[in-house]
């Protein structure tokens, strides 16, 4: 019932299912004054797994999106892991065997990049 004593229908909250791809679209204005729009697409590759990488950079961020943006701004970043406020940025691994370990993180790899 509402405040006026009238019955109201039960409304179910809308639950959004996040896609497995994280897309960042941002615009920049270079020195030429022309506006550009770039799209960068990351795909989630693991949940609760981290890759062993000696060449990682740690930055504290408040969200997965901020971590993705930091990765985009770092030229050598090809994938990242977000772990409860910690953003680990990595280069691509070229070793024959890729090792992982259990952790409380989500990892994303760069799929598409339209930056020039």
N, C-alpha and C positions, 0 to 999 in steps of 0.2 A: 504494500500500500504506500501511496505517496503522502505528502503532508496534508492534502485536502481530503484524505479519506477515500480516494478513488484507487481502484486496483490498476496496476500498471503491469504490462507484460514483462516477463523475465527476459532480459537481454543478455546474450552470451558475449563475452569479450572476444574481439577479433584477435586471432593468433596468427602472426605472420611467420612463415617459414622462410628463413634466410636461404638464399641460393648458395651453392657451394663456391660460386665465383664472387670475388670481391672486386667491384669496379670503382675506380676513382676517375672522376672527370674534373679537370681543373683548367682554368684559363690563365694565360700569362700575357703580359704586354712587354715585348722585348724593346730594346732601345729604338727600333725603327718606328715604334708607335702603332704597329699593327697588332691587333688582338688575335691570339691563337687559342684553340681549344684542343687539348690533348686528352686521350683516354688511355688508361693503363688498367689491365685486367690481371688479377691474381686469382689462382685457384687453390682452394684448401686441399692440401695433400695428406695431412695426418691430423688426428686428434690424439692427444696424450702421448705423442712421440716427438722426440727431438733428434736431429741429426748431429752426429759428432763432427765438428768442424773447428779446426784450430784458427781459422781466419774469420772469426765473427766479431761484430761490433755491438756493444751493449749500450742502449739508450733507454731511459725511463720515459714511458708514455702513458697516457690515460685511456687509450682505446686501441682496438685493432686498426681502425681507420687512420689514426695518427701514426701508428707504427708503419702502415703501408705507405703513407705520405713520406715519412722519413726514408724509407727504402727507395722510393722514387727519386728523392732528392740526392741520394748517394749513388754516384755513377756505377760503382762496382757491385751494388746490391742486386742479386737475382732471385733471392727468396728470403723470407723472414719468418721468425717464430715469435708469437706473442704469448707471454706467460705472466698473467696477473700483474700487469704494470711494467714488466720488463720486455723490451723489444730487442730481439737478437737479429741482426742483419748479416746475411751470408753471401759469399760469392758462390757460383755454381761449382759443384764438386766434379772433378775429372778423374777421380780414382776409380779403379775397377770395382772395388767393393765399398758400398756405402753402409756405414754402421749407424744404428740408432739406439736410443735408450728410452725407457719410460719416463715421462715427465707430465706436468699438468699444463700443456701448451697446445696451441694450434699453429700449424705451419702452413705457409702459403708460398707458391712459386709463381714467378712472373710468366704469364701466358702471352700477353699481347701488349705492345708498347708503341704508340703512335707519335711519340716525341721525336723531334728531329735533331 
